[in-house]
Amino acid sequence: MIVEPSMTSSPQEDIPPVPRKVAWLRVLLLAISAFIFNTTEFVPVGLLSDIATSYQMKTADVGIMLTIYAWCVALLSLPLMLVTRNIERRFLLVVLLILFAISHVLSAFAWDFNALIASRIGIAITHAIFWSINASLVIRIAPMGKRTQALSMLATGTALAMVLGVPIGRIIGQYLGWRATFGLIGVSSFILMIMLARLLPKLHSEHTGSLKSVPELFRRPPLVCLYLLVTIVVTAHYTAYSYIEPFIQAVALQSANFTTLLLLLFGGAGIFGSTLFSALGKKFPSGLLLGAIFLITLCMALLYVTAGHNIETIALCVVWGIAMMMINLALQIRVLSLAPDATDVAMSLMSGIYNIGIGAGALLGGQISNALGLSVIGYAGAIFGLVSLLWCAWSLKRYPSLRSNQ
């Protein structure tokens, strides 16, 4: 992160002073929460083949669970944020994590695919609310003058879900079964809930915005352009990425262990992407965003070309991971800066729109895989990537406020 996101009032006005170590521990717990929530959303990407085998289904058909999850988040983010807008935040987080843990227990014991889908919908409900409030909460509990560092820690937690969460979840699934992966996530979230209940102060809701904020936000053309960019670029990414595990094994003819390594490197590259964004984002805000979108488009276009060539495939996934993290950070910080008066509503819309892209990408990737084969998912993603690149270039030229990370 580059600059302090502007807020209309002090983020710490209702929080008793605490030692900086305690404040940072609170930020760390929310970053771990982000890690767990992102892990559970994306870990099925590494387990699709195992889940499909368990229920005797096609891998592409099992991929619908990604779409259902994402679109539940998309549909519920704003309504649930508004329903819970006046609830004290510590209590809300505790309730969310309890529901989150229970839903994972159901995932671990799901007796058929419909039961698994039902459990994922329960998790999606908690996800919808959590990602609407987490960025603004991190800013509020951060040590004085350290808001951007706190947001960077949150982004790191998100990135680590790809670095450690998804590949570790896949490894556990390989050796103990995919059900064990969901069960361990549930146990971890219950422990986290206890720690948050003990360490977080009472956090009265503030700057949430209201239903009236929604039309006001959509009367801001730069923000609307940004939301549309989120939809297109995320659809592009998940058209290919959702099926990277079966692609590597069925098309590239690589081993399960190599697939795990690729997922690990993809996520690790995201950490480097975060660092690169922090170093260069302020100097080259527009160029970095355009360059990152160009790179993910190129990587998806080359996915089939590099299949079967280990070094080239690894290099491609590393560049892809770096670029996608920079895109995520650039888009998030722009949303916060364009809507400082209604951060929760703006981020709720961002979460919903992002998940529309995830669901659309997973659905398109599945349909394309069934119709044309897994080999073309990279080309399909690249087409949407090119559209997002052109839209980004036009938006940056049309609206100067989008050219800055402030």
C-alpha positions in Angstrom: 0.0 0.0 0.0 1.2 3.5 -0.7 -0.7 6.2 1.0 -2.9 6.7 4.0 -6.5 6.2 2.9 -8.5 9.3 3.7 -11.3 9.0 6.2 -13.8 11.5 7.3 -13.0 11.1 11.0 -10.5 9.5 13.3 -10.6 5.7 13.0 -9.7 5.3 16.7 -12.0 7.8 18.4 -14.0 5.0 20.2 -11.1 2.7 21.0 -9.3 3.0 24.4 -5.5 3.5 24.0 -3.5 0.3 24.1 0.2 -0.5 23.7 1.3 -0.7 20.1 2.0 -4.4 20.4 -1.6 -5.0 21.3 -2.8 -2.9 18.4 -0.6 -4.8 16.0 -1.8 -8.1 17.4 -5.4 -7.1 16.7 -4.4 -6.2 13.1 -2.6 -9.6 12.8 -5.7 -11.4 13.9 -7.8 -9.8 11.2 -5.1 -10.5 8.7 -5.3 -14.2 9.8 -9.0 -14.0 9.4 -8.5 -12.8 5.8 -6.1 -15.7 5.3 -8.7 -18.2 6.5 -11.6 -16.7 4.5 -9.6 -16.5 1.3 -8.2 -20.0 1.8 -11.7 -21.5 2.1 -13.0 -19.7 -0.9 -10.1 -20.8 -3.2 -9.0 -24.2 -1.7 -11.6 -26.1 -3.9 -9.5 -25.0 -6.9 -6.8 -27.4 -5.7 -9.3 -30.2 -4.7 -11.7 -30.3 -7.7 -10.5 -33.6 -9.0 -10.6 -35.3 -5.5 -14.2 -34.0 -4.8 -15.3 -35.1 -8.3 -13.9 -38.6 -7.7 -15.6 -38.7 -4.3 -19.0 -38.0 -5.8 -18.4 -39.7 -9.1 -18.9 -36.5 -11.1 -17.0 -34.7 -13.8 -14.4 -32.1 -12.6 -16.0 -29.4 -14.8 -19.4 -30.1 -13.2 -18.0 -29.9 -9.6 -16.6 -26.5 -10.6 -20.2 -25.1 -10.3 -19.6 -25.0 -6.5 -17.2 -22.1 -7.2 -19.8 -20.3 -9.1 -22.6 -20.8 -6.5 -20.3 -19.7 -3.7 -19.1 -16.6 -5.6 -22.6 -15.5 -6.7 -24.0 -16.0 -3.2 -21.4 -13.6 -2.0 -22.2 -11.2 -4.8 -25.9 -11.2 -4.2 -25.7 -11.1 -0.4 -22.8 -8.7 0.3 -24.7 -5.5 0.1 -28.0 -6.7 1.7 -26.3 -8.4 4.6 -24.0 -5.4 5.1 -27.0 -3.1 5.4 -28.9 -5.5 7.7 -25.9 -5.7 10.0 -24.7 -2.1 9.6 -25.7 -1.1 13.2 -24.4 -4.2 15.0 -21.3 -3.8 17.2 -18.4 -5.2 15.2 -16.7 -7.4 17.7 -20.0 -9.3 18.4 -20.6 -9.5 14.6 -17.2 -11.0 14.0 -17.7 -13.6 16.7 -21.1 -14.6 15.3 -19.7 -14.8 11.8 -16.9 -17.1 12.8 -19.2 -19.4 14.7 -21.4 -19.8 11.6 -18.2 -20.2 9.5 -16.9 -23.0 11.8 -20.3 -24.8 11.8 -20.6 -24.6 8.0 -17.1 -26.2 7.7 -18.1 -29.1 9.9 -21.0 -29.7 7.5 -18.6 -29.5 4.6 -16.4 -32.1 6.3 -19.3 -34.5 6.7 -21.2 -33.7 3.5 -23.0 -36.9 2.5 -23.6 -35.8 -1.1 -22.8 -32.9 -3.4 -26.0 -31.0 -2.5 -25.0 -31.1 1.2 -21.6 -29.8 0.3 -23.2 -27.0 -1.7 -25.5 -26.1 1.3 -22.4 -25.9 3.5 -20.7 -23.6 1.1 -23.7 -21.3 1.0 -23.4 -21.0 4.8 -19.7 -20.1 4.4 -20.6 -17.6 1.6 -23.0 -15.8 3.9 -20.2 -15.2 6.5 -17.8 -14.3 3.7 -20.2 -11.7 2.3 -20.3 -9.8 5.6 -16.6 -10.2 6.5 -15.2 -8.8 3.3 -17.6 -5.8 3.6 -16.2 -4.7 6.9 -12.7 -6.0 7.3 -10.7 -3.2 5.5 -12.4 -0.4 7.4 -12.0 -2.3 10.7 -8.3 -2.8 10.1 -7.9 0.9 9.5 -9.7 1.7 12.8 -7.7 -0.7 15.1 -4.3 0.1 13.5 -1.7 2.0 15.6 -1.8 5.7 15.0 -0.2 6.7 11.7 0.1 3.1 10.5 -3.1 2.6 8.5 -1.4 1.8 5.2 0.9 -0.7 6.9 -2.1 -2.4 8.5 -3.8 -2.6 5.1 -0.6 -4.1 3.7 -0.7 -6.7 6.5 -4.3 -7.5 5.5 -3.2 -7.8 1.9 -0.4 -10.1 3.0 -2.9 -12.4 4.8 -4.9 -12.5 1.6 -1.8 -13.4 -0.4 -0.7 -16.0 2.0 -4.0 -17.8 1.4 -2.7 -18.5 -2.1 0.9 -19.0 -0.9 0.1 -21.4 1.9 -3.6 -21.9 2.3 -4.5 -23.4 -1.1 -1.4 -25.6 -1.5 -1.5 -26.8 2.1 -5.2 -27.5 1.8 -4.4 -29.5 -1.4 -1.6 -31.4 0.4 -3.9 -32.3 3.3 -6.5 -33.3 0.8 -4.1 -35.6 -1.0 -3.0 -37.4 2.1 -6.0 -37.2 4.5 -8.9 -36.6 2.0 -10.5 -33.3 1.0 -12.9 -33.5 4.0 -10.0 -33.1 6.4 -9.1 -29.9 4.7 -12.5 -28.3 5.4 -12.5 -29.8 8.9 -9.2 -28.2 9.8 -10.3 -24.8 8.5 -13.4 -25.1 10.8 -11.3 -25.9 13.9 -8.9 -23.0 13.1 -11.7 -20.5 12.7 -13.1 -21.5 16.1 -9.8 -20.9 17.8 -9.5 -17.6 16.0 -13.0 -16.6 17.1 -12.0 -17.1 20.8 -8.9 -14.9 20.3 -10.8 -12.1 18.6 -13.5 -12.1 21.3 -10.8 -11.7 23.9 -8.5 -9.2 22.2 -10.7 -6.9 20.2 -12.3 -3.9 21.8 -15.9 -3.0 21.3 -16.2 -1.4 17.8 -19.3 0.5 17.2 -20.3 0.7 13.5 -19.3 3.9 11.8 -19.0 5.2 8.2 -20.9 2.2 7.0 -23.1 4.2 4.7 -26.7 3.2 4.0 -29.0 2.1 1.2 -29.1 5.8 0.2 -25.3 5.6 -0.4 -25.7 3.1 -3.2 -27.3 5.4 -5.9 -24.9 8.1 -4.7 -21.9 5.8 -5.3 -23.2 4.8 -8.7 -23.4 8.5 -9.7 -19.6 8.6 -9.5 -18.5 7.7 -13.1 -14.9 6.8 -12.1 -16.1 4.4 -9.4 -18.6 2.8 -11.9 -15.8 2.4 -14.4 -13.6 0.8 -11.7 -16.4 -1.7 -10.7 -16.8 -2.7 -14.4 -13.1 -3.2 -14.7 -13.1 -5.4 -11.6 -15.9 -7.5 -13.2 -14.1 -8.0 -16.5 -10.6 -8.6 -15.2 -11.7 -11.0 -12.5 -13.8 -13.0 -15.0 -10.8 -13.3 -17.2 -8.5 -14.5 -14.4 -10.9 -17.1 -13.0 -12.0 -18.5 -16.4 -8.5 -20.0 -16.6 -7.4 -20.2 -12.9 -10.4 -22.0 -11.6 -9.4 -25.1 -13.7 -5.6 -24.8 -13.4 -5.5 -28.0 -11.3 -7.2 -30.3 -13.8 -5.5 -28.5 -16.7 -2.0 -29.2 -15.4 -2.8 -32.9 -14.8 -5.0 -33.7 -17.8 -3.5 -31.4 -20.5 0.0 -30.7 -19.4 0.3 -34.3 -18.1 2.1 -33.3 -14.9 2.0 -35.0 -11.6 -0.2 -34.0 -8.6 3.0 -32.9 -6.8 3.9 -30.6 -9.6 0.4 -29.1 -9.5 0.8 -28.4 -5.8 4.2 -26.8 -6.5 2.6 -24.5 -9.1 -0.1 -23.4 -6.7 2.6 -22.7 -4.1 4.7 -20.6 -6.5 1.6 -18.8 -7.8 0.7 -17.6 -4.3 4.3 -16.9 -3.3 4.6 -14.6 -6.4 1.7 -12.7 -5.0 3.8 -11.7 -1.9 6.4 -10.4 -4.3 3.7 -8.6 -6.2 2.6 -6.8 -3.0 6.1 -5.7 -2.3 6.5 -4.5 -5.9 3.3 -2.6 -5.7 4.4 -0.8 -2.5 7.7 0.2 -4.1 6.4 1.3 -7.5 2.7 2.0 -7.2 3.1 5.7 -6.2 5.6 6.4 -9.0 3.8 4.5 -11.8 0.1 4.1 -10.7 -1.4 3.9 -14.2 1.5 2.1 -15.8 1.6 -0.6 -13.1 -2.1 -1.3 -13.4 -2.1 -1.5 -17.2 1.1 -3.5 -17.2 -0.3 -6.0 -14.7 -3.5 -6.6 -16.7 -1.3 -7.0 -19.9 0.8 -9.6 -18.1 -2.1 -11.8 -16.9 -3.6 -11.6 -20.4 -0.3 -12.7 -21.9 0.2 -15.5 -19.3 -3.3 -17.0 -20.0 -2.7 -16.8 -23.8 0.5 -18.8 -23.3 -0.9 -21.3 -20.9 -1.4 -24.1 -23.5 1.8 -23.2 -25.3 3.9 -23.8 -22.2 1.9 -27.0 -21.2 4.4 -29.9 -20.8 7.4 -27.6 -20.4 8.0 -27.4 -16.6 10.4 -24.3 -16.5 8.2 -22.3 -18.8 5.0 -23.2 -17.0 6.6 -22.3 -13.6 7.8 -18.9 -15.0 4.4 -18.2 -16.4 2.6 -18.9 -13.1 5.1 -16.7 -11.2 4.5 -13.7 -13.5 0.8 -14.4 -13.4 0.7 -14.4 -9.6 2.7 -11.2 -9.3 0.5 -9.4 -11.7 -2.8 -10.5 -10.2 -1.8 -9.4 -6.7 -0.8 -5.9 -8.1 -4.2 -5.7 -9.8 -6.1 -6.6 -6.6 -4.2 -4.0 -4.5 -4.5 -1.3 -7.2 -8.3 -1.8 -7.5 -8.9 -2.0 -3.7 -7.0 1.2 -2.8 -8.8 3.1 -5.6 -12.2 2.0 -4.3 -11.3 3.2 -0.8 -10.1 6.6 -2.1 -13.1 7.2 -4.3 -15.6 6.5 -1.5 -14.2 7.7 1.8 -17.7 8.7 3.0 -19.2 5.2 2.6 -16.4 2.7 2.9 -18.4 -0.3 4.0 -21.0 0.1 1.2 -18.2 0.7 -1.4 -16.2 -2.3 -0.2 -19.4 -4.4 0.0 -20.2 -3.6 -3.6 -16.5 -4.3 -4.5 -16.7 -7.7 -2.8 -20.0 -8.5 -4.6 -18.8 -7.4 -8.0 -15.5 -9.3 -7.5 -17.4 -12.4 -6.8 -19.6 -11.9 -9.8 -16.4 -12.1 -11.7 -15.2 -15.2 -9.9 -18.5 -17.0 -10.5 -18.7 -15.9 -14.1 -15.2 -17.1 -14.7 -15.7 -20.4 -13.0 -18.9 -21.0 -15.0 -17.4 -20.0 -18.3 -14.4 -22.1 -17.7 -16.5 -25.1 -16.9 -18.8 -24.6 -19.9 -15.8 -24.1 -22.2 -14.1 -27.2 -20.8 -17.1 -29.3 -21.4 -17.7 -28.0 -24.9 -14.2 -27.5 -26.3 -11.9 -29.2 -23.7 -9.6 -28.0 -21.0 -6.9 -27.0 -23.4 -8.6 -23.8 -24.5 -9.3 -22.2 -21.0 -6.2 -20.1 -21.2 -7.3 -18.6 -24.6 -10.8 -17.9 -23.3 -9.4 -16.1 -20.3 -7.0 -14.1 -22.5 -9.9 -12.8 -24.6 -11.6 -11.3 -21.5 -8.1 -10.1 -20.4 -7.7 -8.1 -23.6 -11.2 -6.6 -23.1 -10.3 -5.5 -19.6 -7.0 -4.0 -20.8 -8.8 -1.9 -23.3 -11.4 -0.8 -20.8 -8.7 0.1 -18.3 -6.8 2.2 -20.8 -9.9 4.1 -21.8 -11.0 4.6 -18.1 -7.6 6.0 -17.1 -7.6 8.4 -20.0 -11.2 9.5 -19.4 -11.0 10.0 -15.6 -7.8 11.4 -14.0 -8.9 10.4 -10.5 -8.3 6.8 -11.5 -4.7 7.5 -12.4 -3.6 7.8 -8.8 -3.3 5.3 -5.9 -4.5 8.0 -3.4 
